[in-house]
């Protein structure tokens, strides 16, 4: 009996020879399946990590959040001409539609008349011409004052202001549309006609409609 034969089992289960049973290695197909699964998992993990890095460094979340706002801006910019968003600014009056009263607040004589004659040549309608009242006489330190109703602030003032650089706009309680041009101590002459005409042409160009306070990102 061999020493490897357990006691009591006799020769029936006797192990003979020099070959022993061994465990089989996994088949080739199983190894391929396991390798494919592992590769897919690794690729997925790498792709997810790369996407996270891209969002961190490029602000992907902010860009996604800004997309709806950009679409809203596009819709507002493409609004019909009759909508409030596409409202056109009020047209400015032409020089012939503005009546100017010219008053001299300086010690120099004849200044109001000469200025009124030049404004008339440039197409403005002329009203009163003379010396300034006590409220302004010898008290206007700049080139002049544009004085009129509140409605003139964005209509007549910009047009008349092209004729005299540095004129200070002021409003009072008058109801009429006439505008006073009060000449100050620093007044020398009206703006050169060529420059004034160029400024008028710039005023006539339509300006883009300003964005509302809630549309700052448009």
C-alpha positions as CSV (number, residue, x, y, z in Angstrom):
1,X,0.0,0.0,0.0
2,X,1.2,3.4,-0.9
3,X,1.9,5.9,1.8
4,X,-0.6,8.2,0.1
5,X,-3.5,5.7,0.5
6,X,-5.7,6.7,3.5
7,X,-6.0,4.0,6.0
8,X,-9.0,1.6,5.7
9,X,-9.6,2.4,2.0
10,X,-7.6,-0.5,0.7
11,X,-6.2,-0.7,-2.7
12,X,-9.4,0.3,-4.4
13,X,-8.6,4.0,-4.0
14,X,-4.9,3.7,-4.2
15,X,-3.1,6.5,-6.0
16,X,-0.5,5.3,-8.3
17,X,1.8,6.8,-10.8
18,X,3.3,10.3,-10.9
19,X,0.3,12.3,-12.5
20,X,-2.1,14.2,-10.3
21,X,-5.4,16.1,-11.2
22,X,-4.9,19.8,-11.8
23,X,-7.4,22.8,-12.0
24,X,-8.1,24.0,-15.5
25,X,-7.5,27.6,-16.5
26,X,-10.4,29.7,-17.7
27,X,-11.1,29.2,-21.4
28,X,-9.9,31.8,-23.9
29,X,-13.5,33.1,-24.6
30,X,-14.1,33.9,-21.0
31,X,-10.9,35.8,-20.8
32,X,-11.9,37.9,-23.8
33,X,-15.3,38.7,-22.3
34,X,-13.8,39.8,-19.0
35,X,-11.2,42.0,-20.8
36,X,-13.9,43.7,-22.9
37,X,-16.0,44.5,-19.8
38,X,-13.0,45.9,-17.9
39,X,-12.0,48.0,-20.9
40,X,-15.5,49.5,-21.3
41,X,-15.7,50.4,-17.6
42,X,-12.3,52.1,-17.8
43,X,-13.3,54.1,-20.9
44,X,-16.5,55.2,-19.3
45,X,-14.7,56.3,-16.1
46,X,-12.1,58.3,-18.1
47,X,-14.9,59.9,-20.2
48,X,-16.8,61.0,-17.2
49,X,-13.7,62.4,-15.5
50,X,-12.8,64.3,-18.7
51,X,-16.3,65.8,-18.9
52,X,-16.1,67.0,-15.3
53,X,-12.8,68.7,-16.0
54,X,-14.1,70.4,-19.1
55,X,-17.1,71.8,-17.2
56,X,-14.9,73.1,-14.4
57,X,-12.4,74.9,-16.6
58,X,-14.8,76.2,-19.3
59,X,-17.8,77.1,-17.1
60,X,-20.1,74.7,-18.9
61,X,-22.9,75.1,-16.4
62,X,-22.9,78.9,-16.8
63,X,-23.0,78.5,-20.5
64,X,-26.0,76.2,-20.3
65,X,-27.7,78.6,-18.0
66,X,-27.0,81.5,-20.3
67,X,-28.4,79.8,-23.4
68,X,-32.1,80.5,-22.5
69,X,-31.3,84.2,-21.8
70,X,-29.6,84.5,-25.2
71,X,-32.6,83.1,-26.9
72,X,-34.8,85.6,-25.1
73,X,-32.5,88.4,-26.3
74,X,-32.8,87.1,-29.9
75,X,-36.6,87.1,-29.7
76,X,-36.6,90.7,-28.3
77,X,-34.3,91.9,-31.0
78,X,-36.5,90.4,-33.7
79,X,-39.6,91.9,-32.3
80,X,-42.1,93.4,-34.8
81,X,-41.7,97.0,-35.7
82,X,-45.1,97.9,-34.0
83,X,-44.1,96.4,-30.6
84,X,-42.9,98.5,-27.6
85,X,-39.4,96.9,-27.8
86,X,-38.9,98.3,-31.3
87,X,-40.4,101.8,-30.6
88,X,-38.6,104.5,-32.5
89,X,-37.4,107.6,-30.7
90,X,-39.3,110.8,-31.2
91,X,-38.1,112.7,-34.3
92,X,-36.3,116.0,-33.6
93,X,-37.8,119.2,-35.0
94,X,-36.2,120.9,-38.0
95,X,-34.6,124.4,-37.4
96,X,-37.6,126.1,-39.2
97,X,-39.9,124.6,-36.6
98,X,-38.1,126.2,-33.7
99,X,-38.7,129.8,-32.7
100,X,-35.7,131.3,-31.0
101,X,-35.7,134.5,-28.8
102,X,-32.2,135.9,-28.7
103,X,-31.2,138.0,-25.6
104,X,-27.9,139.7,-24.8
105,X,-26.7,139.3,-21.2
106,X,-23.3,140.9,-22.0
107,X,-22.1,144.5,-22.0
108,X,-21.5,144.4,-25.7
109,X,-24.1,146.1,-27.8
110,X,-25.7,144.7,-30.9
111,X,-24.7,141.1,-30.1
112,X,-28.3,139.8,-29.9
113,X,-29.2,141.2,-33.3
114,X,-26.2,139.9,-35.1
115,X,-26.7,136.4,-33.6
116,X,-30.4,136.4,-34.5
117,X,-29.6,137.4,-38.1
118,X,-27.1,134.5,-38.4
119,X,-29.6,132.0,-36.9
120,X,-32.2,133.1,-39.4
121,X,-29.8,132.5,-42.2
122,X,-29.4,128.9,-40.9
123,X,-33.1,128.3,-41.1
124,X,-34.3,129.0,-37.5
125,X,-37.4,131.1,-36.9
126,X,-36.7,134.2,-34.9
127,X,-38.9,135.7,-32.2
128,X,-37.9,138.5,-29.7
129,X,-34.4,140.1,-29.9
130,X,-33.0,142.4,-27.2
131,X,-31.3,142.6,-23.9
132,X,-31.7,139.9,-21.2
133,X,-33.9,140.5,-18.2
134,X,-32.4,141.4,-14.8
135,X,-32.4,137.8,-13.7
136,X,-29.8,137.0,-16.4
137,X,-28.2,140.4,-17.3
138,X,-24.4,140.2,-16.7
139,X,-24.9,137.0,-14.7
140,X,-24.4,134.4,-17.4
141,X,-20.7,133.4,-17.1
142,X,-20.6,130.8,-19.9
143,X,-21.2,131.0,-23.6
144,X,-25.0,131.1,-23.2
145,X,-28.1,129.5,-21.8
146,X,-30.9,127.6,-23.7
147,X,-34.1,128.3,-21.8
148,X,-37.4,126.7,-22.6
149,X,-40.2,124.4,-21.5
150,X,-39.5,120.9,-20.2
151,X,-40.7,119.4,-23.5
152,X,-37.8,121.3,-25.2
153,X,-35.2,119.3,-23.3
154,X,-35.1,116.4,-25.8
155,X,-36.5,118.3,-28.9
156,X,-35.5,121.9,-29.5
157,X,-32.5,122.0,-27.2
158,X,-30.4,119.4,-29.0
159,X,-31.1,121.1,-32.4
160,X,-30.4,124.7,-31.2
161,X,-27.4,123.4,-29.2
162,X,-25.6,122.5,-32.4
163,X,-25.3,126.2,-33.1
164,X,-23.6,127.2,-29.9
165,X,-21.0,124.9,-28.2
166,X,-21.2,124.9,-24.4
167,X,-24.6,126.4,-24.1
168,X,-26.2,125.4,-20.8
169,X,-29.8,124.0,-21.1
170,X,-32.4,125.0,-18.5
171,X,-36.1,124.6,-18.3
172,X,-38.9,126.8,-16.8
173,X,-42.6,126.7,-16.4
174,X,-43.6,128.1,-19.8
175,X,-46.2,126.4,-21.9
176,X,-45.2,127.6,-25.4
177,X,-42.6,126.0,-27.7
178,X,-40.4,129.1,-28.0
179,X,-36.8,128.8,-26.8
180,X,-34.6,131.6,-25.4
181,X,-31.0,131.9,-26.3
182,X,-29.3,134.0,-23.7
183,X,-25.8,135.0,-24.7
184,X,-23.2,134.9,-21.9
185,X,-20.0,136.8,-21.2
186,X,-17.8,134.0,-22.9
187,X,-19.8,134.1,-26.1
188,X,-17.8,135.1,-29.1
189,X,-19.7,133.7,-32.1
190,X,-21.9,130.8,-33.2
191,X,-20.4,127.5,-34.2
192,X,-19.0,127.4,-37.7
193,X,-21.9,126.6,-40.1
194,X,-20.1,123.6,-41.6
195,X,-19.6,122.1,-38.1
196,X,-23.1,122.9,-37.1
197,X,-24.5,121.3,-40.2
198,X,-22.5,118.2,-39.5
199,X,-23.8,118.1,-36.0
200,X,-27.4,118.4,-37.2
201,X,-26.8,115.5,-39.7
202,X,-25.5,113.4,-36.8
203,X,-28.7,114.1,-34.8
204,X,-30.9,113.1,-37.7
205,X,-29.4,109.6,-37.7
206,X,-31.6,107.0,-35.9
207,X,-30.2,105.8,-32.7
208,X,-30.5,102.1,-31.5
209,X,-33.2,101.5,-29.0
210,X,-31.5,101.2,-25.5
211,X,-31.9,98.0,-23.6
212,X,-34.3,97.9,-20.7
213,X,-33.0,97.5,-17.2
214,X,-33.9,93.8,-17.2
215,X,-32.1,93.2,-20.5
216,X,-28.5,94.0,-19.5
217,X,-27.2,90.7,-21.0
218,X,-28.8,91.3,-24.4
